[in-house]
């Protein structure tokens, strides 16, 4: 887009900046955007009706966010530039001890501007080696710039349509960020599950060894239980035999005692 502010060089417009100073202000960060800017001007030369839109807290790389808009309340505005400067606040920066400001171009866009925008988008995608399919941060950034430029062009034609497009853009960005968060959470969960699986696989040899040791211990327990039962059985049989022998001896002694008692009684009688 020749003369659109992509290769930012200030002119002798409302800012009154000299061509030499304008060449010194060419910034690579601006030259990579598809959003059409006007020429940078010193903040001191900024027209009074535009000074209210200047936000020094927004640097050259600040992310634009849609302010709170009510189309019914904003319908009384007669100049789409007012809404455009709120949708895309001007960027400011310090250079050589002086504050510079740069607004979006407020010229209405025609058919050739759209065609040129499409050509520039294809050219930038080719120059930056953007992927044609799949996830690509470069392609996402370029299409975001293109969408911002379409919003700018639409705002100059119909301010309300530009506001709605900006809301759609922000909603899409929120959805994408939510999907990214979900994707990162899913990746982290998958990584944790993979690490957990690896740790379980590493424990399999130990589990097998412990199973073998358990089986061996169970066999030893069974052998000891069998020995214990055999010993207990032998002890019961020996005890029974001893008790029977003892009873027989007691009975024999009783009989002998009875015989002796009878003989003593017979002798004494």
C-alpha positions as CSV (number, residue, x, y, z in Angstrom):
1,X,0.0,0.0,0.0
2,X,2.0,2.9,-1.2
3,X,1.5,6.0,0.8
4,X,-0.6,4.2,3.4
5,X,1.8,4.5,6.3
6,X,3.1,1.0,6.1
7,X,6.6,2.1,5.3
8,X,6.1,5.0,7.7
9,X,7.6,8.2,6.6
10,X,6.2,11.5,7.8
11,X,5.2,14.2,5.4
12,X,4.5,17.9,5.4
13,X,0.9,17.4,6.4
14,X,-0.8,18.6,9.5
15,X,2.2,17.8,11.6
16,X,4.5,20.1,9.7
17,X,7.4,17.6,10.0
18,X,10.3,18.0,7.6
19,X,11.2,15.1,5.2
20,X,14.5,14.6,6.9
21,X,12.9,14.2,10.3
22,X,10.3,11.9,8.8
23,X,13.0,9.5,7.4
24,X,14.5,9.4,10.9
25,X,11.2,8.2,12.2
26,X,10.8,5.1,10.0
27,X,10.3,2.3,12.5
28,X,10.5,-1.4,11.6
29,X,7.7,-2.3,14.0
30,X,5.3,-0.1,12.0
31,X,6.6,-1.2,8.6
32,X,5.4,-4.7,9.3
33,X,1.8,-3.9,9.8
34,X,-1.0,-4.0,7.3
35,X,-3.0,-1.4,9.2
36,X,-3.0,1.9,7.4
37,X,-1.5,4.7,9.4
38,X,-1.1,8.4,8.7
39,X,2.2,10.2,9.0
40,X,3.7,10.5,12.5
41,X,3.7,14.0,14.0
42,X,5.1,15.6,17.1
43,X,2.7,15.6,20.0
44,X,3.1,19.3,20.3
45,X,1.8,19.7,16.7
46,X,-1.2,17.4,17.3
47,X,-4.5,19.2,16.5
48,X,-6.6,20.0,19.6
49,X,-9.6,17.9,18.5
50,X,-7.3,14.8,18.3
51,X,-5.3,15.4,21.4
52,X,-8.0,13.8,23.6
53,X,-7.4,10.5,21.9
54,X,-3.7,10.4,22.7
55,X,-2.8,7.8,25.3
56,X,0.9,8.0,26.2
57,X,0.5,4.7,28.1
58,X,0.1,2.9,24.7
59,X,3.5,2.2,23.2
60,X,4.3,1.1,19.7
61,X,3.7,-2.5,20.5
62,X,0.6,-2.2,22.6
63,X,-2.3,-4.4,22.1
64,X,-5.5,-2.6,21.1
65,X,-8.6,-3.4,23.1
66,X,-12.1,-2.4,22.2
67,X,-13.5,0.2,24.6
68,X,-17.0,-0.1,26.0
69,X,-19.4,1.1,23.2
70,X,-23.1,1.5,23.1
71,X,-24.2,2.0,19.5
72,X,-27.4,3.8,20.6
73,X,-25.3,6.3,22.6
74,X,-22.7,6.6,19.9
75,X,-25.2,7.1,17.1
76,X,-25.1,10.9,17.5
77,X,-21.5,11.1,16.4
78,X,-21.2,12.7,13.0
79,X,-17.6,11.9,12.3
80,X,-16.5,8.2,12.1
81,X,-13.0,9.4,12.9
82,X,-14.1,9.8,16.5
83,X,-15.1,6.1,16.9
84,X,-12.1,5.0,14.8
85,X,-9.6,6.8,17.1
86,X,-11.3,5.1,20.1
87,X,-11.2,1.7,18.4
88,X,-7.5,2.2,17.5
89,X,-5.9,4.7,19.9
90,X,-2.9,6.5,18.3
91,X,0.5,5.2,19.2
92,X,3.0,7.4,20.9
93,X,6.8,7.0,21.5
94,X,9.7,9.0,22.7
95,X,12.5,9.9,20.3
96,X,15.3,12.4,20.7
97,X,13.6,13.8,23.8
98,X,10.4,14.5,21.9
99,X,7.1,12.7,22.0
100,X,5.7,11.6,18.6
101,X,2.2,10.4,17.9
102,X,0.7,8.5,14.9
103,X,-3.0,8.2,14.1
104,X,-4.8,5.8,11.8
105,X,-5.5,7.0,8.3
106,X,-9.0,8.4,8.2
107,X,-9.4,8.4,4.4
108,X,-12.3,6.4,3.0
109,X,-11.3,3.1,1.3
110,X,-12.3,2.1,-2.1
111,X,-12.2,-1.0,-4.2
112,X,-8.6,-0.6,-5.1
113,X,-7.6,-0.3,-1.4
114,X,-9.2,-3.7,-0.7
115,X,-7.5,-5.3,-3.7
116,X,-4.2,-3.8,-2.6
117,X,-4.8,-5.0,0.9
118,X,-5.3,-8.5,-0.4
119,X,-2.2,-8.4,-2.5
120,X,-0.2,-7.1,0.5
121,X,-1.6,-9.9,2.7
122,X,-0.5,-12.5,0.2
123,X,2.9,-10.9,-0.2
124,X,3.5,-10.7,3.5
125,X,2.5,-14.3,4.0
126,X,5.0,-15.3,1.3
127,X,7.8,-13.1,2.7
128,X,7.4,-14.3,6.3
129,X,7.0,-18.0,5.2
130,X,3.5,-18.3,6.7
131,X,2.0,-21.8,6.7
132,X,-1.0,-22.2,4.4
133,X,-2.6,-24.7,6.7
134,X,-2.5,-25.8,10.3
135,X,-1.5,-23.7,13.3
136,X,0.8,-20.8,12.4
137,X,1.4,-17.7,14.6
138,X,2.7,-15.7,11.6
139,X,-0.4,-16.3,9.5
140,X,-2.6,-15.6,12.6
141,X,-0.8,-12.2,13.1
142,X,-1.0,-11.2,9.5
143,X,-4.7,-12.0,9.2
144,X,-5.3,-10.1,12.5
145,X,-3.6,-7.1,10.9
146,X,-5.7,-7.5,7.8
147,X,-8.9,-7.8,9.9
148,X,-8.0,-4.6,11.7
149,X,-7.5,-2.8,8.4
150,X,-10.9,-4.1,7.2
151,X,-12.4,-2.7,10.5
152,X,-10.8,0.6,9.8
153,X,-12.1,0.7,6.2
154,X,-15.6,-0.3,7.4
155,X,-15.6,2.2,10.2
156,X,-15.0,5.1,7.7
157,X,-18.0,3.8,5.7
158,X,-20.3,3.0,8.6
159,X,-19.1,3.6,12.2
160,X,-21.6,1.2,13.7
161,X,-20.5,-1.6,11.4
162,X,-16.9,-1.0,12.4
163,X,-17.8,-1.2,16.1
164,X,-19.6,-4.5,15.5
165,X,-16.7,-5.9,13.5
166,X,-14.4,-4.9,16.4
167,X,-16.6,-6.7,18.9
168,X,-16.6,-9.8,16.7
169,X,-12.8,-9.6,16.5
170,X,-12.4,-9.3,20.2
171,X,-14.9,-12.2,20.8
172,X,-12.9,-14.3,18.4
173,X,-9.7,-13.5,20.1
174,X,-11.2,-14.4,23.5
175,X,-12.4,-17.7,22.0
176,X,-9.0,-18.4,20.6
177,X,-7.3,-17.6,23.9
178,X,-9.8,-19.9,25.6
179,X,-9.0,-22.7,23.1
180,X,-5.3,-22.1,23.6
181,X,-5.7,-22.4,27.4
182,X,-7.7,-25.6,27.0
183,X,-5.1,-26.9,24.6
184,X,-2.2,-26.1,27.0
185,X,-4.1,-27.7,29.9
186,X,-4.8,-30.8,27.7
187,X,-1.1,-30.9,26.8
188,X,0.0,-30.6,30.4
189,X,-2.5,-33.4,31.4
190,X,-1.3,-35.6,28.6
191,X,2.3,-35.0,29.7
192,X,1.5,-35.8,33.3
193,X,-0.3,-39.0,32.2
194,X,2.7,-39.9,30.0
195,X,5.1,-39.4,32.9
196,X,2.8,-41.4,35.2
197,X,2.7,-44.2,32.6
198,X,6.5,-44.1,32.3
199,X,6.9,-44.3,36.1
200,X,4.4,-47.2,36.2
201,X,6.3,-49.0,33.4
202,X,9.6,-48.5,35.3
203,X,8.0,-50.1,38.3
204,X,6.9,-53.2,36.4
205,X,10.2,-55.1,37.0
206,X,10.1,-54.3,40.6
207,X,6.4,-55.5,40.8
208,X,7.4,-58.7,39.1
209,X,10.3,-59.3,41.5
210,X,8.0,-58.5,44.4
211,X,5.4,-61.0,43.1
212,X,8.1,-63.6,42.8
213,X,9.2,-62.9,46.4
214,X,5.6,-63.0,47.6
215,X,5.0,-66.4,45.8
216,X,8.2,-67.8,47.4
217,X,7.2,-66.5,50.8
218,X,3.8,-68.1,50.4
219,X,5.4,-71.4,49.5
220,X,7.6,-71.2,52.6
221,X,4.6,-70.4,54.7
222,X,2.7,-73.4,53.3
223,X,5.7,-75.6,54.0
224,X,6.0,-74.3,57.5
225,X,2.3,-74.7,58.1
226,X,2.4,-78.3,56.8
227,X,5.4,-79.0,59.2
228,X,3.5,-77.4,62.0
229,X,0.4,-79.5,61.4
230,X,2.5,-82.7,61.2
231,X,4.3,-81.9,64.4
232,X,1.1,-81.0,66.1
233,X,-0.5,-84.3,64.9
234,X,2.5,-86.3,66.2
235,X,2.3,-84.4,69.5
236,X,-1.4,-85.2,69.9
237,X,-0.8,-88.9,69.1
238,X,2.1,-89.0,71.6
239,X,0.0,-87.3,74.3
240,X,-2.8,-89.8,73.7
241,X,-0.4,-92.7,73.9
242,X,1.2,-91.3,77.1
243,X,-2.3,-90.8,78.6
244,X,-3.3,-94.4,77.8
245,X,-0.1,-95.8,79.2
246,X,-0.6,-93.7,82.3
247,X,-4.2,-94.9,82.7
248,X,-3.0,-98.5,82.3
249,X,-0.4,-98.0,84.9
250,X,-2.9,-96.4,87.3
251,X,-5.3,-99.2,86.8
252,X,-2.6,-101.8,87.4
253,X,-1.5,-100.0,90.5
254,X,-5.1,-99.8,91.7
255,X,-5.6,-103.6,91.1
256,X,-2.3,-104.3,92.9
257,X,-3.3,-102.1,95.8
258,X,-6.7,-103.8,96.0
259,X,-5.1,-107.2,96.1
260,X,-2.7,-106.2,98.8
261,X,-5.5,-104.7,100.8
262,X,-7.5,-107.9,100.5
263,X,-4.6,-110.1,101.5
264,X,-3.9,-107.8,104.5
265,X,-7.5,-108.0,105.6
266,X,-7.4,-111.8,105.2
267,X,-4.3,-112.2,107.3
268,X,-5.6,-109.9,110.0
269,X,-8.9,-111.8,110.2
